[in-house]
Amino acid sequence: MANTTFSGPVRSQNGFQTISINSSTGAVTAAPVSLGASGIVAAPVSLADGNASLTAAANGGGVVNIVPNGTQDNTYTLPAPVAGTSFTFVYGGVAADGTDFIINTGSNTNYFLGGITFLDTDAGPAAAEVSVVFPDGNSNSKLQVNVPAFAQITVLAKDSTNWQIWGIVAAATAPTFADQ
């Protein structure tokens, strides 16, 4: 494929899109992130009520992944980390879920660093209602978000090994980090 260099401004009336072309069929697919008159536009992606492997092209780079009010515990597996790739997950239900969702790196060698702020929705007045849940920093490669009432979690590939994680979860049960 050829490269084109411009010495002046490049203008478009309808924005710019990142596309991929299937080498077998020639089919063109636009990425969910585009540059338009209002800036970078990233259409949210509603994740399936089922286990799924995510890709940077469809689910990363500013795209908000809406986690459904599931009928089962759903596992969303990240691709191999590439520095700078990020994924954002937001629970999309309108009430506390009866199931969990799991963010999985796929391997204990690709583990989480960081932490999740936990807001306990059923803590009594004497209990700690706000706490932080941390991974072990050497092998925890799964985050299980238990019966969320609210969740917003971002993971960012720091390098080709580690995922930095941060966010907030409100639920009756604390999220947990674990190995594969």
Secondary structure, DSSP 8 states (H G I E B T S, - for coil): ------SS----SS-EEEEEE-TTT--EEEEEEEEETTEEEE--EE--SS-EE--HHHH-TT-EEEE---SS-EEEE--S--TT-EEEEEE--SS--SS-EEEE-SSTTS-EEEEEEEEETT--TTS--EEEE---SSS--EEEE-SEEEEEEEEEE-SSS-EEEEEEEEESS--EEE--
